[in-house]
Amino acid sequence: MHLEHIDGPADIRCLDYDELQVLAREIRSFMVDAVEHNGGHLGSNLGAVELTLALHRVFESPRDVILWDTGHQAYVHKIVTGRRDGFKRLRKEGGLSGYPSRAESEHDVIENSHASTVLSYAHGIATARELLDVGDGHGDVVAVIGDGAMTGGMAFEGLNNLGHSGRNVTIVLNDNGRSYAPTVSKLSESLMRIRANPIYMRRQRKMEQMAGNAPLVGGVLGRGISATKAAIRDMWEPPPFFEDLGLRYLGPYDGHDVGTVERALRNAKEFDGPVVVHVLTQKGRGHAPAENDTVKLMHDTGTIKQGSYTAAFAETLIKLGEIHPKMVAITAAMPDSTGLLTFAERFPDRCFDVGIAEQHAVASAAGMAMEGLTPVVAVYSTFLTRAIDQVNLDVGLHGEHVVFCLDRAGITGDDGPSHHGVLDMVLCMKVPGMTVMAPSSYQELEVMLGYAVELCDGPVSIRWPKTQAVIVSEDLVGSGLSARKARTGDGRICLIGVGKMLQACLDAAEILAEEDIDVTVWDPRIVKPLDGEMLGDAASHDIVVSVEDGFREGGVGTAIQLALDDMDSDTHVEVLGVPIEYFRHAAPDVILERLGLDAVGVVSAVRRGLAKI
């Protein structure tokens, strides 16, 4: 076993290539075991093993800065930088994060879990080093971008500025042809054609060999080699995209051959200015279940569970698609995780995966709506925040009928601070004319999605959590834009539970009933606009406690409080929600309990209110 002796990057520099092959197999087996026990991202890490070993043999982290995009492909990096034992609690509270974490190691520079940002980081770090005159003496800057991250518009902005500035950055394009699903872009098609073109690869090697062996005129040939290679690429592939932007291009190379990648990286270090090293890797390599997963190559180990909110969305969308031929679906590289695969199979011409490009997805949806389509944009809550300008000014300003379906809203848990969906409700409530819905059950989501598609005008957002949905009978489902009274009390205390927080309020009501405190409970269903009947009833109570799993400040509770103030109500309002801070990874229920967003926390809020009146 070599792996048990790897405690830092220096340890892998002592191994020969045969030993590195053994180590690579051990690392893959180790990661499979860890992810099977704890969950996490598997396919992308299985494909990045040899590349990561080569990086840490050529560059001296942390002196040399190695940046990862997206960060979920950094498991091997964590293993070789001394965190092997931490994988026993991968993504568990107190254990390793599933992404780079500055709190874990000096080898992690950026906590990059949203895609397409690394080239901007690299540009900024390289610029600072040059201006502060620390570049040559304080290491290289390496940006590893892959697993679909190159499809995001911000990556192209970073490339453009790196090429224009001429900063010394080594850009490693980890090209596995995928993101969460098969990568969508013309550039990815270009790279795939290179993968499939042995003529280009053979001619490049032959040309380099001839230039190196030419007597006397080697210098002349050397100066002309870049132009010659560019000409051959123009013949056998699309125009040299990177070089047109001012970046030197090297490759493509076999990303599973440590020696080949090492030599390419060492060559890249010798050039002035930004260099792209293009390596070809296989997502899911070495693990048969991943290699045979045609949908996402075991990008992660999650699936859509029966009885989940995502399942409700997927089933309802198909039914609506049958009825409404003008309804279309859009996602940003996540058709599987957001529940769009069955819709795509049934209506292939009406489902659009735009790659990791949320801003484009939303602006494109606005254009579709302008011409009479009804776009349903399915993204994670945390990723919608990347496109809030487009939500506000491209969809909202024009009053376009676009339905935003936000999965993983609220406290999500295992993926940590970057994936909690705690901003969407606050932001969407500030978009003029937007209707904001929060289903509390499987059946509510079905009803709301139908209403949003068929009856709403203007933009709509529907948010739901990662956790399993509550299954209720038909008489416990609301309709239209009306709130639903879930429990009638004695008129003293009113609880208003947003979305999944309704259950915490109902549980709190049972606890309080044992103390002869009979409370009213409302399911607001639609948090913008708030139902006037619910507000009128709440104003008749002595105490109102609102509960939501989004940010407390500027959220639903604040809106209820302001509405009651406008009604000149003397009702005391306790607003429960998520404080404005970052939360590390832990089980969702654990985090919610600590924040007082469970039945016990609601009961405590009621008691605080009673003490104040």
N, C-alpha and C positions, 0 to 999 in steps of 0.2 A: 504493500500500500504506500503510494507516494503522497496521497492527499493528507493523511494524518500528520505529515511532516511539513506541510505548507502553512506557515504562520505569518508570512508576509511576502511581498513581491520579490525580494532578494532570493527566496528559496526556489523560485521557479527558474531563475537565471542560471542555476547550477545544473539543471537537467539537460540531457541530450534529447534529440528529437524523438528517439524511440521511447524514452521515458516520458516525454510530453504526451505522446499518443496514449500511453497507459493512463497518465494523469487525466487526460481529457475524458476517457471512458469512466474513470472513477467519479469525476465531477458530475457527469451526466447522471449516473446512477444515484449519486448523493442528492442531486436536485429533484429527481423524480420522487424519491422517498420523502423529502421535505415537503414538497408541494402536495403530494397525496395525503399527507397527514394534516397540513395546515392550510391548504389552498394557496392560490397565488398565480403568478404568470410563469408558464412553463415553456411553451413552444419557442418563444423568442430567445430565451436563455439557453435552451438546448442548441440553438443555432449559432450562438455567440461565443462558444467555449474557446475554440482555437484563436479566434480574433482577440479575445480578452487576454489570453496567455501571451500572444505576440505583443500586444500593447504594453503589458507590464514587463516584458523582457527588453523592449526598446526604450521605453520612457521610464523615468524614475519618479513615480508618484510618492509623496505629494509635491515634491519639488517641481515636477512637471504636472501641469493641471490636466486631468482627463475628465471630460464632461460628457454626460450621457443623455441621449434624446431618442426615444423616451426612456425615462429612468427605470421602467420595469424590465429592461434588458440588462440590468447591472448585477444580477445575482452572482455571476461568476466573479465579477469585480469584487464583490463583498467577500466571497470565499477566499480569494487570493490575497486580500488585504487584512487577513487575520480574524474574520468573523464567522468562521466555519461553525463553531459551537452554538452561535446564536440562531442558527437555522432550526434548532429544536423548537423554538417558539417564533417562527416566522409569522409575521402579521398578527401575533398575539400581544396582548398588553404586556409591556415590559420586555418584549422580544424585539427582533429585528423588524424594521419597516420593510414593506415590499418595494420601496423606492430608495434612492440615495438619501441619506440623512446626515446632516452636519453634526447632529448630536451624537451619532454613532462613531464617526471616524474622521480623521483629518484628510482621508483620501476622498471623501465626498464633499464636493465644492458647491454644487447646486442641488436642490431638492426638486428635480425636474420630473414631474409626473404628468404634466400636460404637454402635448407634443409640439414640435416645430419651433422651439424657443432657443435651442442650444447655440445656433450660429450667431444669434444676437448677443448671448452671453459671451461667446468666444471673442466676438468683435470688441465688446466692451472691456474684457479682461486684457486682451492684447493691446488695445489702445492705452489703457491705464499703465501697463508695464512699459510701453514705449515712452509715454510722457513722463513717467517717474524714473525712467532710465534704469529699469530693473530687468528688462527682457532677457538679455543674453546670460546674465549671471544668475537668474532666478528661474530658469526652466522654460520649457515649451508649453504651448497651449494646444490641446488636442480636443477636437469636438467629434464625438461619435454620434452619427445620426442615422436612424434606420427604423425598421419595423413600421414603415408607412409615414414616418414623420416628415419626409421630404415632400409629401403632398400638401402640407399646410402652407398657406400664403406667407406666413411669417418667415418660414425657412428661405423662401426666395428673396425676401427683403434682406435677410442676413447675408445671403450669398452675394447679392448685388453690392451691398456696402463693403463686404470683405474684399471683393474684387476691385472696387473703386479705391479703397484705402490702401490696398497692398499689404495689410497686416500679416505678420508671420503666424499663420494658424494652419495646423494639419487637420483637414476634414476627412474623417473616415466615413464613407458611405457604406453602411452595412445593408446591402441590398438582398433582402430575402423575398422580395416581391409581394410582401404582405404587410398589413397592419393588424387590426382585429380580424379583418376579412381580406380577400384579395385586394391589393392596393389599386386605387382608381386614379389614373392620371396619364397624360400623354408622355411625361417623362418616364414613368414606370414602364410604359410600353416600350419606350426607347431602350431602357436598360434591359428589358426582357429580350429584345431583339439581339442585343450584344451577347447575352447569355447563350442564345441559340445559334450564334454565328461563329463556327469554328474557323471559317476563312479569315475573319478579322484577327482572331487570336493567333493563328499560325503566321499570318503576314507580319503582324506586329513583332513577334519573336524573331522571325527571319530577318526583318529589317534591322532590328537592334543588333543582331549578331553580325550582319554584314558591315554595319557602320563601325562596330568595335574592331573588326579584323582588317579594315582597309588600311594599307600602308601609306604613309606620308600624308594622305589627304584626310586622315581621320578627323582632324580639327574642322575642316570644311564641312564634312558630312555631319559632324556633331552639331555644328551651327544650323544645319538644314534639317536635322532630324525632326524637330517639332513641326515644321511645315509639312514634311512628308507624311508624318503620322496623322496630322490633321486632314490632309488630303485623302488618305486611305479611309479615315473615319467618315469623311463626307461621302465616300463612295459606298461604304458598307453599313453605315448607320445614319441616323438623322444628324443634322448639323451639331457640331461640338458645343453643346449648350454651356458647359462650365467655362470653357476657354473663351467663349464670346463674352462672358461676364468678367473676364480678367483673372480667372483661377486656372492654375496649371492642373491638368488631369492626368492621373496615372492609373492604369488598369485596363480592363478588370482583372482581378486576381482571385484565385481559389481561396476563399475565406476559411477553409478547413485545413489548409496547409500552413502550419505555423512558420516554417522556414520561408516560404514565399511571402507571406504577409510581413514577416520581420524585415526582409530585404526591401520590400516596398516602403515600409515606414522609415527605415534608415535612409533610403534615397530621398524621401519627402523632406526629411529633416535638413537636408543639405541645400535645399532651394530657398531663396528669398521670396517672400510673399506667400499668399495662401495656396495650398495644394490640396486637391481632392484625391484621396486614395480609395478607389472603388473596389470593394470586395464582394464576392458572391457567396452567400451562405444559404443554408437550408433550414428553414424554420421547423422545429420539432425533430431535428436530426438525432438519430441514435435511439429513438424511443418509438417503437412500432405504433402504439395507439395514437401518438401525435402525428407521425408521418401519414397515417391512414385517415386522419380527420380532415376530410376535404373542405369542411366549412371554415375552420379557423386554426387547424394544425395545433390544437390544444393551446391556443393563445393563453387561455386561463382554464380553470377547471369548473367554472360555473356553468349552469344550464338553466333554462327557463323551467321553473317548477310549477307543476299543476297546482292551481289554487292561488297562485301569486298574482299581484297586480299586473305584472308584465303579461302573464297568460291571459288575463281578462282583456287587456288591450289588444293582444294579437288576435284573439277570437272575434272580438267586436269589430276590429278593423276589416277583417275579411267579410263579415256580414254587411258592413256599410259599403264596402267596395262593390259588392254584388248589386246593391241598390243604386249607388251614385257613381255613374261612369266618369264623372268629372273630378272625382276625388283621387288625389295622388299622395304618395308617401315619400318622404325625404329623410335621409340619415347621413351622418358624417362618420363613415368607416365602421359603423357598429350595427349592421342589419340583424345580426344574430342576437346580441345582448339586449337590443331594444325591442325585439319581438317582430321584426319586419320580414323575416325569411319566408314565412308562409304566404304573406301578402305578395312578396316578390315572385314566388313560384306561381301564384295564381294570376297575378297581373304584372308580368315582367316589364311591360311598356309603361307602367304607371308607378314604378318604384325606382328611386334614384339614390344611389350611394355616391356622394360627391368626394369621398376621401376625408382626410382629417382637415376639414375646411368649414367650420361652423358658420363663419361670417358669410361665406359664399352661399351656404345652404339657406340661410335666412333671407338674404337679399334675392336669391333666385326664387324662393317661395313667394316673395312679394311680387316679383314679375309674373309668376304663374297665376297668382290670384288676380292681378290686374287684367288678365286675359280670360278670366272666367273659370279657372280651375279652383279646386278647394284643396290646398296643400296641408298635409299633416306632417309636421316636422318632429321626428322622434329622436331625442337626444337625452343624455344624462343631464340632470339638473346642473351639476358643476360645469359641464361643458357649454350650457346655454350662456353662462356669464361671459364667455369669450366673444359672444356675438350680441351683447346687449345693445350696442349702438344701432345695429341693424334692426333689432326687435323694436327699438324705440322710434327711429327715424325713417327706416325703410318700410316697415310694416305698420307701426302705430301711426306715424304722421299721415300716411295715406289711407288709414282706416281699412286696411286690407284684411280680408277674412282668411287668416292663417291660424291653424290650430297647432299649438306647441304642446307636445306630450312629453312630460319631464319625468323620466324614471330616476330612481335612486335619489329622491328628494328627502331632505331632512338629514338626520344623523345616520351615516352609512356604516361606520365602524372600521372594518379591517383594513381599508385602503388609506386611512389616515386623513390628515388635514386637507389635502388637495381634492379629496373626493366627497367630503360632506356637502350635501346640497342645501345649504342654509341661507343662500343669498337670493335664490330665484323668486321667492314670494315677495320679499321686500322690493326687489327691482321691478317685477312684473306689475305690482300694485301701483307703481309710479308711472306706468305707461298710460297716457290718456286714452280712454275708450276700450281698454283691455278688460275682458272678463276673466277672472281668476277662479279656478275650481280646485277643490281639495276633497277627493272621495275618501270616505271612511270605510268602505267595504268593496268587495269584488263587484257586487251588483251595482253599487253607486258609480263605479268607473264605467261600467257598460252604459248606464243611462246618461251619464255626463258626456261621454264621447259622442253618443248619438245626437244629443242636444247641441253640442258644440259644432258638429258637422252640418246638421240639418236646419237649425233654427237660429243660431247666433249670427249677428253681423259684427264685422270688425275682428280684431285679434282676440284669441282665446288661449289661455294656458291651463293645462290640467297637470297637477303634480301628484306623484304617488311614491311611497317608500319602497325600499329594497325588501323589506320583511314580508312575510306571508300576509295575504289579505284576510280580513274577517269575512266569513260567509253568513249572509243574513237572509231572512225571508222577504217576500215581496212587500209586505206591509211595513217593513223597516227601511224602505227606499224612498227618497224624495223625488221631486220632479221640477223641471224648469229651473227658474232662478230662485226658487223659494228655499228657505232654511227648513229644517225638520226638528220639531220638538221631540226629543228622545225620551224625556221623563218630565213629569209635572210634579213640582214640589209645593211647599206651603207658602211660597212667595217671598221668602227671606233671602235665599241664596240661589244664584244662577251660575251654572258652569257652562262654558262654551268651548268645545274641543274641536280643533281644526284637524281634519283628516284623520290620521291614525291616532291622534291625541284624544279623539272621542272616547276610545276605549278606556283610557286612563281616567277620564271624567266619570264614565259609568261605574268603573271599579271604585272610584273615590266616593261616589254616591252611595254605594252599598256599605262602605266602611262608616260613612257619616250617619247612615240610617240606623246603624247599631247604637249610635249615640243620640238617637231621636232628633237628628238634624235632617230634615226632609228637603232635598235640593231639586231644583229644576236643571235639566241638561238639554242643551241645544247642539245640534249638528249644523253648523252654518252652511255647509256644502259649497256655497258660492261666497268667497271672501271678498270679492269685488265684482259688482256692487253688493254691499251688505243688505240683507233683507230687512225691510222696514218693520215687518211684524215681529221679527226676532228682537230688533233693537227696542221696539216699544215694550215688549214683554220684559226684556232685561232691565229697562229703565224703571220698571215697577218693583224691582227687587232692591233689597238693602245692599247686597254685595254681589258683584259680578267677578268671576275668575275666568280669564281667557287663557287657553293653553295652546301653544303651537310649537312645532319643531323646526322653525326657522328663526332668524335673528329677531330678538325681542324688540329692539329699537327700530321703529319705522315699520313694524309688521302689522298683523291683523289685530292684535290686542290694542295697539296704539290707535288704530283706525276706529275700533269699537269705543275706546275711551273718548276720542275726539267727537264721535257721533253722539254719545251720551251727553257730553258737555254742550254740544250745540242744541240739544233738547232741553237744556237747563235742568238736567237730572242731578239729584243729590246722591245717586248711587255710588258707592265706593268700588273702584275697579282695581283688581290685582291682575297684573299682566305677567304671565309666565311664558318664557321663551328661551332661546339660546343666547347667551351673552356673546358679545363681539370679541372673540378670541379664537386661536387655532387649537384644535383638539387632536391629540395623537391617536394612533390606532388602538382600538379596544372594541369589545362587543357593543353593538348599539344600545342594548338595554342597560349595560353598565354605565355608559356615558349619560343616557337619559336619566337614570336614577341619581347620578351625581349632580345633575343639573336641576333636580327637583321636578322633572317632567315625567313623573309616573304617578300612580294613585296616591302613594304616600306624600309626594310633593304637593299634589293638589289639595289633599286634606290639610297639610300644613299651611297652605296659602289661605284656605278658608278660615282656619283658626287665627291667622294673622289679621285677616279682615274683620273678624268678629271682635278682636281686641282693639280695633281702631274705631269702631262705631259706638 
